[in-house]
């Protein structure tokens, strides 16, 4: 799981489903799903690196 430096986006790698989920973080801390991306193998070891233009 990774939170961007601005604190308004959260990224979660779900290895047992082979998905990466991207959430928007509201000012009150609630999350809303922005995007999901699948297609990764459902078993394996993963790392998550978040790169942003800043």
Rosetta constraint file for C-alpha pairs under 8 A:
AtomPair CA 1 CA 10 HARMONIC 7.15 0.50
AtomPair CA 1 CA 11 HARMONIC 5.56 0.50
AtomPair CA 1 CA 12 HARMONIC 4.37 0.50
AtomPair CA 1 CA 13 HARMONIC 6.28 0.50
AtomPair CA 1 CA 48 HARMONIC 7.37 0.50
AtomPair CA 2 CA 10 HARMONIC 5.73 0.50
AtomPair CA 2 CA 11 HARMONIC 5.16 0.50
AtomPair CA 2 CA 12 HARMONIC 6.55 0.50
AtomPair CA 2 CA 48 HARMONIC 7.65 0.50
AtomPair CA 2 CA 49 HARMONIC 7.99 0.50
AtomPair CA 2 CA 50 HARMONIC 7.25 0.50
AtomPair CA 3 CA 7 HARMONIC 5.95 0.50
AtomPair CA 3 CA 8 HARMONIC 7.60 0.50
AtomPair CA 3 CA 9 HARMONIC 5.92 0.50
AtomPair CA 3 CA 10 HARMONIC 4.51 0.50
AtomPair CA 3 CA 11 HARMONIC 6.40 0.50
AtomPair CA 4 CA 8 HARMONIC 6.73 0.50
AtomPair CA 4 CA 9 HARMONIC 5.62 0.50
AtomPair CA 4 CA 10 HARMONIC 6.46 0.50
AtomPair CA 4 CA 50 HARMONIC 7.59 0.50
AtomPair CA 7 CA 25 HARMONIC 7.10 0.50
AtomPair CA 8 CA 24 HARMONIC 5.82 0.50
AtomPair CA 8 CA 25 HARMONIC 4.65 0.50
AtomPair CA 8 CA 26 HARMONIC 6.76 0.50
AtomPair CA 8 CA 27 HARMONIC 7.97 0.50
AtomPair CA 9 CA 22 HARMONIC 7.01 0.50
AtomPair CA 9 CA 23 HARMONIC 5.65 0.50
AtomPair CA 9 CA 24 HARMONIC 4.73 0.50
AtomPair CA 9 CA 25 HARMONIC 5.46 0.50
AtomPair CA 10 CA 22 HARMONIC 5.84 0.50
AtomPair CA 10 CA 23 HARMONIC 5.09 0.50
AtomPair CA 10 CA 24 HARMONIC 6.46 0.50
AtomPair CA 10 CA 25 HARMONIC 6.81 0.50
AtomPair CA 11 CA 20 HARMONIC 7.04 0.50
AtomPair CA 11 CA 21 HARMONIC 5.71 0.50
AtomPair CA 11 CA 22 HARMONIC 4.62 0.50
AtomPair CA 11 CA 23 HARMONIC 6.33 0.50
AtomPair CA 11 CA 50 HARMONIC 7.94 0.50
AtomPair CA 12 CA 20 HARMONIC 5.68 0.50
AtomPair CA 12 CA 21 HARMONIC 5.14 0.50
AtomPair CA 12 CA 22 HARMONIC 6.54 0.50
AtomPair CA 13 CA 18 HARMONIC 7.80 0.50
AtomPair CA 13 CA 19 HARMONIC 6.13 0.50
AtomPair CA 13 CA 20 HARMONIC 4.53 0.50
AtomPair CA 13 CA 21 HARMONIC 6.44 0.50
AtomPair CA 13 CA 47 HARMONIC 7.98 0.50
AtomPair CA 13 CA 48 HARMONIC 6.72 0.50
AtomPair CA 14 CA 18 HARMONIC 5.95 0.50
AtomPair CA 14 CA 19 HARMONIC 5.25 0.50
AtomPair CA 14 CA 20 HARMONIC 6.03 0.50
AtomPair CA 14 CA 21 HARMONIC 7.60 0.50
AtomPair CA 15 CA 19 HARMONIC 6.62 0.50
AtomPair CA 15 CA 41 HARMONIC 7.88 0.50
AtomPair CA 15 CA 42 HARMONIC 5.89 0.50
AtomPair CA 15 CA 43 HARMONIC 6.54 0.50
AtomPair CA 15 CA 44 HARMONIC 7.02 0.50
AtomPair CA 15 CA 45 HARMONIC 7.44 0.50
AtomPair CA 15 CA 46 HARMONIC 6.99 0.50
AtomPair CA 16 CA 42 HARMONIC 4.87 0.50
AtomPair CA 16 CA 43 HARMONIC 5.96 0.50
AtomPair CA 17 CA 38 HARMONIC 7.86 0.50
AtomPair CA 17 CA 40 HARMONIC 7.91 0.50
AtomPair CA 17 CA 41 HARMONIC 7.78 0.50
AtomPair CA 17 CA 42 HARMONIC 4.98 0.50
AtomPair CA 18 CA 38 HARMONIC 5.64 0.50
AtomPair CA 18 CA 39 HARMONIC 6.01 0.50
AtomPair CA 18 CA 40 HARMONIC 4.30 0.50
AtomPair CA 18 CA 41 HARMONIC 5.32 0.50
AtomPair CA 18 CA 42 HARMONIC 4.47 0.50
AtomPair CA 18 CA 43 HARMONIC 7.52 0.50
AtomPair CA 19 CA 36 HARMONIC 6.67 0.50
AtomPair CA 19 CA 37 HARMONIC 5.43 0.50
AtomPair CA 19 CA 38 HARMONIC 4.18 0.50
AtomPair CA 19 CA 39 HARMONIC 6.76 0.50
AtomPair CA 19 CA 40 HARMONIC 6.36 0.50
AtomPair CA 20 CA 36 HARMONIC 5.72 0.50
AtomPair CA 20 CA 37 HARMONIC 5.23 0.50
AtomPair CA 20 CA 38 HARMONIC 6.44 0.50
AtomPair CA 21 CA 33 HARMONIC 7.24 0.50
AtomPair CA 21 CA 34 HARMONIC 7.78 0.50
AtomPair CA 21 CA 35 HARMONIC 5.96 0.50
AtomPair CA 21 CA 36 HARMONIC 4.47 0.50
AtomPair CA 21 CA 37 HARMONIC 6.51 0.50
AtomPair CA 22 CA 33 HARMONIC 6.11 0.50
AtomPair CA 22 CA 34 HARMONIC 5.49 0.50
AtomPair CA 22 CA 35 HARMONIC 5.13 0.50
AtomPair CA 22 CA 36 HARMONIC 6.21 0.50
AtomPair CA 23 CA 31 HARMONIC 5.91 0.50
AtomPair CA 23 CA 32 HARMONIC 5.33 0.50
AtomPair CA 23 CA 33 HARMONIC 4.40 0.50
AtomPair CA 23 CA 34 HARMONIC 5.01 0.50
AtomPair CA 23 CA 35 HARMONIC 6.98 0.50
AtomPair CA 24 CA 31 HARMONIC 5.69 0.50
AtomPair CA 24 CA 32 HARMONIC 5.33 0.50
AtomPair CA 24 CA 33 HARMONIC 6.42 0.50
AtomPair CA 24 CA 34 HARMONIC 6.10 0.50
AtomPair CA 25 CA 29 HARMONIC 5.76 0.50
AtomPair CA 25 CA 30 HARMONIC 5.85 0.50
AtomPair CA 25 CA 31 HARMONIC 4.85 0.50
AtomPair CA 25 CA 32 HARMONIC 6.78 0.50
AtomPair CA 26 CA 30 HARMONIC 5.35 0.50
AtomPair CA 26 CA 31 HARMONIC 6.36 0.50
AtomPair CA 26 CA 32 HARMONIC 7.96 0.50
